[in-house]
């Protein structure tokens, strides 16, 4: 990965109707650049790849004028905002893929 250090690792899982579980993992460097480091099958790899290449829309909380406000975020791929948006984004949740672990290696 670029930068040489890992900022966060997000692990995902998808449970199939036949009882199998497919797992995936993405490592993000501090700049937001992502690398898929695990994908048990093509379904989860394709879904993770699609999410990593799509702009994400989500809301975040921000302290403004003495109050907590919801702020919309438009996150482009390869940015720290996009990496934050990869925690259960709609594009993955619609395909039955959710976060099972977030790891900060430091």
C-alpha positions as CSV (number, residue, x, y, z in Angstrom):
1,X,0.0,0.0,0.0
2,X,1.0,3.6,-0.5
3,X,2.4,5.3,2.5
4,X,3.6,2.1,4.0
5,X,1.4,2.2,7.1
6,X,-2.1,0.9,7.7
7,X,-4.5,3.4,9.4
8,X,-7.5,1.0,9.7
9,X,-8.6,-2.5,8.8
10,X,-12.3,-3.1,8.2
11,X,-13.6,-6.7,8.1
12,X,-16.9,-7.7,6.5
13,X,-19.0,-10.8,6.3
14,X,-21.9,-12.1,4.2
15,X,-24.1,-15.0,5.4
16,X,-25.5,-17.2,2.6
17,X,-28.8,-19.0,2.7
18,X,-27.0,-22.4,2.7
19,X,-25.2,-21.5,6.0
20,X,-21.9,-20.5,4.5
21,X,-20.2,-17.2,5.5
22,X,-18.0,-15.3,3.1
23,X,-15.5,-12.8,4.6
24,X,-13.7,-9.8,3.2
25,X,-11.2,-7.4,4.5
26,X,-10.0,-3.9,3.4
27,X,-6.9,-2.1,4.6
28,X,-6.9,1.7,4.4
29,X,-3.8,3.8,4.7
30,X,-3.9,7.3,6.3
31,X,-4.7,9.0,3.0
32,X,-7.7,6.8,2.5
33,X,-6.2,4.6,-0.2
34,X,-7.7,1.1,0.1
35,X,-6.6,-2.4,-0.7
36,X,-8.8,-5.5,-0.5
37,X,-6.7,-8.0,1.5
38,X,-9.2,-10.8,1.8
39,X,-12.2,-11.9,-0.2
40,X,-13.5,-15.4,0.2
41,X,-15.4,-15.5,-3.1
42,X,-16.2,-13.4,-6.2
43,X,-19.5,-12.1,-4.8
44,X,-17.9,-10.4,-1.8
45,X,-14.8,-9.2,-3.8
46,X,-17.0,-7.7,-6.5
47,X,-19.2,-5.9,-3.9
48,X,-16.2,-4.6,-2.0
49,X,-14.6,-3.4,-5.3
50,X,-17.8,-1.7,-6.4
51,X,-18.1,0.1,-3.0
52,X,-14.5,1.2,-3.1
53,X,-15.0,2.7,-6.6
54,X,-18.3,4.5,-5.9
55,X,-18.9,7.9,-4.3
56,X,-20.6,7.4,-1.0
57,X,-23.3,9.6,0.6
58,X,-23.7,9.5,4.4
59,X,-24.3,11.7,7.4
60,X,-21.9,12.4,10.2
61,X,-22.2,14.3,13.5
62,X,-20.4,17.5,14.0
63,X,-20.3,20.0,16.8
64,X,-21.6,23.4,15.6
65,X,-22.5,26.5,17.6
66,X,-22.8,24.6,20.8
67,X,-24.9,21.7,19.4
68,X,-24.5,18.4,17.7
69,X,-25.6,18.6,14.0
70,X,-26.0,16.0,11.3
71,X,-23.9,16.9,8.3
72,X,-24.2,15.3,4.9
73,X,-21.0,13.9,3.4
74,X,-20.2,13.2,-0.2
75,X,-17.1,11.0,-0.2
76,X,-15.1,10.3,-3.3
77,X,-13.0,7.1,-3.5
78,X,-9.5,7.2,-2.1
79,X,-10.2,9.8,0.5
80,X,-10.3,9.6,4.3
81,X,-14.0,10.5,4.2
82,X,-14.6,7.5,1.9
83,X,-12.7,5.2,4.2
84,X,-15.0,6.4,7.1
85,X,-18.0,5.8,4.9
86,X,-17.1,2.2,4.3
87,X,-18.5,1.3,7.7
88,X,-21.8,-0.4,6.6
89,X,-22.4,1.7,3.5
90,X,-25.8,1.2,1.8
91,X,-24.1,-0.2,-1.3
92,X,-22.8,-3.2,0.8
93,X,-25.8,-3.5,3.2
94,X,-28.2,-3.9,0.2
95,X,-26.1,-6.9,-0.8
96,X,-26.2,-8.5,2.6
97,X,-22.6,-7.5,3.5
98,X,-21.9,-5.9,6.9
99,X,-19.0,-4.9,9.1
100,X,-17.9,-7.5,11.7
101,X,-14.8,-5.8,13.0
102,X,-12.9,-2.5,12.7
103,X,-9.2,-2.7,13.7
104,X,-6.9,0.2,14.3
105,X,-3.5,-1.5,14.2
106,X,-1.8,1.1,16.4
